[in-house]
Amino acid sequence: MPDLAPWIARLYVTKVDIPSGHTLDCGLFNDTAFVRVQLDGNWTAETSHGMLAHNRAALFFGPQSRRMPVTVTGSFVSLGISLRPGACTALKGVRVADYVDRIVPLTEVIEGAETLLDRLPIDGAVEEWLKLFEDGMRTRALETGWSPPDPVTVAFETIAFTDPNASIADFAREHDIDKRTLERIIRRDFGLAPKQILRRSRALDMASHLRGVADQAEADEMALRYYDQSHLIREFTEFFGMSPRQFTATAQPILTLALESRQARRLELLERLAPGAVRPWQ
């Protein structure tokens, strides 16, 4: 789907078998907005607007500022699209800042989404599921003139992956904009302030390392992004609600899958991993 790369970060399908009646207590932490369809499983999530419970549903997940506690009871099937920063703006969609740490019915943000679940039977083929998403994105891109995200947004997404300790002032100067304009663009397209984006990126990279889904060759560099151990513990706890030691000791399969997907996307963007290639931690 190279033609959709300006707007889509990932397409995914996740199928997990869990014993009937068993509840998995975990979390989610994604740095982009998502269109998600849950075809099976009983879910709960602690959003910024309260507890949400659902089973079969089409949903819009805003970008997250911190780990969101979730549970799922029974086997589940989940599929969807990770939207790149600026995609919603370019495609004349919702303002992502209004949906940070929120989950809402997809019908609230996309016209015509009422029929999506009917077109995604649980016994359908994965390839057909993903084609439906791709076709929908192409239609929207065509309707909005194939407008790509703001170049400043694209560059900031890259710097968050390559150097999350970068200076905000230097970035603004290099792109010939003032800091106030940069703040406006980044809040519009990421939902958070520039500094918060970089802090979150550091924390997500460190979490990926702790869960064993990052390139171990980068372990020392990731640790050196923090001034000292107390800085690491304080920042990590703010984003994940637990210390690095507690995080490592707690099984979190759903969160680990999300972290692994993000790291793969990061390495692909850095041109250190070809799409579909074996990942360094595998």
Backbone torsions as a table, in degrees:
resi	resn	phi	psi	omega
1	MET	NA	46.1	-179.1
2	PRO	-55.1	-33.4	-178.2
3	ASP	-67.1	-19.8	-179.5
4	LEU	-99.0	0.0	-175.6
5	ALA	-57.5	-31.9	178.8
6	PRO	-63.3	-22.6	-174.2
7	TRP	-114.6	-28.4	-176.1
8	ILE	-106.2	126.2	174.5
9	ALA	-84.1	-46.4	179.9
10	ARG	-150.0	149.9	162.0
11	LEU	-110.8	140.5	-176.8
12	TYR	-145.0	154.8	168.5
13	VAL	-137.1	128.0	178.8
14	THR	-124.5	125.2	174.9
15	LYS	-123.7	124.5	-178.5
16	VAL	-132.8	128.9	176.9
17	ASP	-92.8	124.9	178.9
18	ILE	-128.9	139.0	178.4
19	PRO	-53.9	141.3	-179.0
20	SER	-54.9	131.0	179.1
21	GLY	85.7	-11.5	-180.0
22	HIS	-80.9	136.7	179.4
23	THR	-109.3	127.4	177.3
24	LEU	-97.1	120.4	-179.4
25	ASP	-99.8	115.4	-172.1
26	CYS	-148.4	-148.1	179.7
27	GLY	-161.7	168.2	173.9
28	LEU	-131.6	145.2	175.1
29	PHE	-152.1	98.8	-178.9
30	ASN	-117.7	141.1	-177.4
31	ASP	-93.9	4.8	177.1
32	THR	-130.5	164.8	172.5
33	ALA	-74.1	152.1	-178.5
34	PHE	-132.7	143.8	159.8
35	VAL	-100.5	117.9	-177.5
36	ARG	-123.5	140.1	172.1
37	VAL	-120.9	120.1	176.0
38	GLN	-97.1	112.6	-178.1
39	LEU	-91.1	-19.8	-178.7
40	ASP	-157.2	156.5	-179.2
41	GLY	101.7	148.0	177.2
42	ASN	-104.3	116.3	-171.1
43	TRP	-111.9	150.4	164.5
44	THR	-132.6	152.3	177.5
45	ALA	-147.3	138.5	177.6
46	GLU	-94.0	92.5	-178.0
47	THR	-88.6	174.2	178.0
48	SER	-68.0	-15.3	178.6
49	HIS	-107.7	18.6	176.5
50	GLY	110.6	-177.7	-178.0
51	MET	-75.3	133.9	177.6
52	LEU	-119.5	135.3	176.8
53	ALA	-126.7	136.9	179.9
54	HIS	-159.4	164.1	171.0
55	ASN	-122.7	-102.6	177.8
56	ARG	-74.6	116.8	-173.4
57	ALA	-161.4	151.2	171.5
58	ALA	-107.0	124.2	-168.2
59	LEU	-135.0	155.9	171.1
60	PHE	-113.1	122.0	177.5
61	PHE	-103.0	122.6	172.9
62	GLY	-74.3	165.2	174.8
63	PRO	-61.5	153.8	-174.6
64	GLN	-109.1	140.9	175.7
65	SER	-93.6	-12.5	179.6
66	ARG	-161.4	171.7	178.8
67	ARG	-61.0	134.4	178.2
68	MET	-106.6	117.0	177.2
69	PRO	-64.4	132.7	177.3
70	VAL	-137.2	156.2	169.9
71	THR	-131.7	155.2	172.5
72	VAL	-142.0	133.5	-179.9
73	THR	-111.1	124.7	-179.2
74	GLY	84.6	172.6	178.5
75	SER	-60.7	150.5	-178.8
76	PHE	-140.2	155.9	174.5
77	VAL	-130.9	125.2	-178.9
78	SER	-134.5	139.3	177.5
79	LEU	-145.6	160.2	178.5
80	GLY	166.9	-163.9	-175.0
81	ILE	-128.5	131.0	167.6
82	SER	-91.8	121.2	-177.0
83	LEU	-91.8	133.0	178.8
84	ARG	-69.7	151.8	175.9
85	PRO	-55.1	134.5	-179.8
86	GLY	91.4	-11.3	-179.3
87	ALA	-63.8	-44.3	-179.0
88	CYS	-62.1	-39.7	178.3
89	THR	-66.0	-48.2	-176.8
90	ALA	-63.6	-36.0	-178.1
91	LEU	-91.7	13.0	176.9
92	LYS	56.8	46.0	177.9
93	GLY	-101.0	-150.4	-175.8
94	VAL	-75.0	164.5	174.6
95	ARG	-87.3	110.3	-170.6
96	VAL	-62.9	-26.0	178.8
97	ALA	-60.3	-24.5	179.0
98	ASP	-78.3	-7.9	-173.8
99	TYR	-123.3	13.1	178.4
100	VAL	-59.6	128.8	179.8
101	ASP	62.3	24.9	179.6
102	ARG	-120.6	156.6	170.9
103	ILE	-130.6	128.3	-179.8
104	VAL	-133.5	158.0	174.0
105	PRO	-57.2	140.2	-178.0
106	LEU	-60.3	-28.7	179.1
107	THR	-63.1	-19.2	179.4
108	GLU	-74.3	-22.8	-173.6
109	VAL	-120.7	-17.2	-178.7
110	ILE	-129.5	119.9	178.7
111	GLU	-67.0	134.9	178.3
112	GLY	87.6	4.3	-177.9
113	ALA	-73.2	-7.3	-177.2
114	GLU	-59.0	-30.0	-175.0
115	THR	-93.8	-2.3	-173.5
116	LEU	-59.4	-46.9	-178.1
117	LEU	-61.3	-35.8	179.6
118	ASP	-65.4	-24.3	-177.9
119	ARG	-94.2	4.2	-179.1
120	LEU	-125.9	72.4	178.5
121	PRO	-65.1	143.4	-175.9
122	ILE	-63.3	-24.1	178.5
123	ASP	-95.5	14.7	-179.7
124	GLY	-75.5	169.1	178.3
125	ALA	-81.5	139.0	-179.5
126	VAL	-57.1	-41.6	-178.9
127	GLU	-60.4	-37.8	178.9
128	GLU	-70.7	-37.2	176.4
129	TRP	-58.3	-51.5	-176.1
130	LEU	-67.1	-35.4	177.7
131	LYS	-62.4	-36.2	178.7
132	LEU	-61.9	-43.1	177.6
133	PHE	-65.3	-45.4	-179.3
134	GLU	-61.3	-44.6	180.0
135	ASP	-62.2	-39.5	178.5
136	GLY	-63.8	-40.7	178.4
137	MET	-67.4	-39.6	178.6
138	ARG	-63.9	-39.8	178.2
139	THR	-61.4	-44.5	-179.9
140	ARG	-66.4	-40.5	179.3
141	ALA	-63.5	-39.2	178.6
142	LEU	-65.3	-42.6	-178.9
143	GLU	-63.0	-29.1	-176.5
144	THR	-105.3	16.6	173.0
145	GLY	76.6	24.1	179.4
146	TRP	54.2	36.5	-178.1
147	SER	-74.3	121.9	-179.8
148	PRO	-81.7	165.9	175.1
149	PRO	-61.7	160.2	178.5
150	ASP	-55.2	132.5	178.6
151	PRO	-56.2	-33.2	177.6
152	VAL	-64.7	-40.4	178.4
153	THR	-64.0	-44.2	178.9
154	VAL	-61.0	-43.3	179.9
155	ALA	-66.2	-36.8	-179.5
156	PHE	-72.1	-35.3	174.1
157	GLU	-59.0	-41.7	179.2
158	THR	-65.0	-44.6	-178.2
159	ILE	-66.7	-30.9	177.0
160	ALA	-65.3	-30.7	177.2
161	PHE	-83.5	-36.2	-172.7
162	THR	-90.8	-36.8	-174.7
163	ASP	-151.5	74.7	-177.9
164	PRO	-70.0	2.0	171.6
165	ASN	-99.2	10.8	-177.0
166	ALA	-63.2	154.3	176.9
167	SER	-80.6	128.1	177.2
168	ILE	-64.1	-40.4	-179.4
169	ALA	-63.9	-41.9	179.1
170	ASP	-64.7	-41.0	179.3
171	PHE	-60.9	-45.7	-179.8
172	ALA	-61.8	-42.9	-179.4
173	ARG	-64.3	-42.5	-179.4
174	GLU	-64.0	-26.5	-179.6
175	HIS	-104.0	12.5	172.2
176	ASP	56.4	42.3	173.7
177	ILE	-132.9	156.4	177.3
178	ASP	-82.6	164.1	-174.5
179	LYS	-64.0	-33.1	179.9
180	ARG	-66.4	-41.2	177.2
181	THR	-65.2	-41.7	177.5
182	LEU	-60.1	-44.8	179.5
183	GLU	-59.4	-42.2	-179.4
184	ARG	-64.8	-44.8	-179.1
185	ILE	-64.4	-45.0	-176.3
186	ILE	-69.5	-41.0	176.1
187	ARG	-62.9	-38.5	179.3
188	ARG	-63.4	-43.6	-170.3
189	ASP	-98.1	-22.2	178.1
190	PHE	-107.8	-23.9	-179.0
191	GLY	91.3	-9.6	-177.9
192	LEU	-134.2	168.7	178.5
193	ALA	-72.5	154.0	-178.6
194	PRO	-53.5	-45.9	-178.7
195	LYS	-61.9	-39.1	179.7
196	GLN	-65.8	-36.5	177.9
197	ILE	-60.4	-46.1	-178.0
198	LEU	-68.7	-40.1	176.8
199	ARG	-62.4	-42.6	178.5
200	ARG	-62.6	-40.6	-179.9
201	SER	-62.9	-41.8	176.2
202	ARG	-59.7	-44.3	-177.9
203	ALA	-66.4	-40.7	179.7
204	LEU	-67.3	-37.8	176.4
205	ASP	-64.4	-43.4	179.8
206	MET	-65.0	-40.9	178.0
207	ALA	-61.7	-39.9	178.1
208	SER	-62.4	-42.1	177.0
209	HIS	-61.7	-44.8	-178.3
210	LEU	-65.4	-28.2	179.7
211	ARG	-93.7	2.8	175.2
212	GLY	75.7	24.9	179.3
213	VAL	-123.3	43.6	174.7
214	ALA	-139.9	161.0	177.5
215	ASP	-68.4	113.7	-176.3
216	GLN	-64.2	-17.4	175.9
217	ALA	-65.6	-17.5	-179.6
218	GLU	-98.3	2.2	-172.9
219	ALA	-56.2	-47.8	-177.6
220	ASP	-65.2	-41.9	-179.4
221	GLU	-63.1	-39.3	179.1
222	MET	-64.8	-40.8	179.7
223	ALA	-66.2	-35.9	-177.3
224	LEU	-74.1	-5.3	174.6
225	ARG	-70.9	-14.8	179.5
226	TYR	-106.5	145.1	-176.3
227	TYR	-62.0	-43.6	-178.9
228	ASP	-160.3	-177.0	-176.7
229	GLN	-63.6	-38.1	-178.9
230	SER	-67.1	-35.5	176.3
231	HIS	-64.0	-44.6	178.0
232	LEU	-59.7	-48.8	-177.6
233	ILE	-62.1	-43.8	-178.1
234	ARG	-64.1	-47.6	-179.2
235	GLU	-66.4	-45.6	-177.3
236	PHE	-62.6	-42.9	-179.7
237	THR	-64.1	-35.9	178.9
238	GLU	-62.4	-38.9	-176.9
239	PHE	-85.3	-33.5	-173.0
240	PHE	-110.8	-6.7	178.0
241	GLY	72.7	15.5	178.8
242	MET	-160.8	159.0	179.9
243	SER	-74.5	162.9	175.6
244	PRO	-56.0	-37.9	179.1
245	ARG	-64.5	-44.5	178.0
246	GLN	-64.6	-39.1	180.0
247	PHE	-61.8	-43.7	-179.3
248	THR	-65.5	-34.2	-176.0
249	ALA	-82.7	-9.1	-175.6
250	THR	-103.7	122.3	177.9
251	ALA	-68.2	126.9	-177.0
252	GLN	-142.4	71.9	-173.6
253	PRO	-63.0	-39.1	-178.7
254	ILE	-68.2	-45.5	178.4
255	LEU	-63.0	-39.6	179.6
256	THR	-61.8	-40.0	176.7
257	LEU	-60.6	-42.6	179.9
258	ALA	-65.9	-41.5	178.8
259	LEU	-64.8	-40.5	179.6
260	GLU	-64.0	-42.3	178.7
261	SER	-61.7	-42.1	179.3
262	ARG	-64.5	-42.7	179.9
263	GLN	-64.6	-38.1	177.2
264	ALA	-63.0	-43.4	177.7
265	ARG	-62.0	-41.0	179.0
266	ARG	-61.2	-48.3	-178.4
267	LEU	-67.5	-32.8	176.0
268	GLU	-67.1	-42.6	179.1
269	LEU	-63.2	-35.1	178.6
270	LEU	-79.9	0.0	-179.1
271	GLU	59.0	36.2	174.9
272	ARG	-107.3	-2.5	179.8
273	LEU	-148.7	128.1	177.0
274	ALA	-80.4	143.6	177.7
275	PRO	-54.3	129.4	179.4
276	GLY	84.8	-6.1	-179.3
277	ALA	-75.1	162.8	176.9
278	VAL	-65.3	131.3	-177.7
279	ARG	-82.7	152.4	-174.1
280	PRO	-57.5	-27.4	-177.0
281	TRP	-90.8	-1.9	-177.7
282	GLN	-89.9	NA	NA
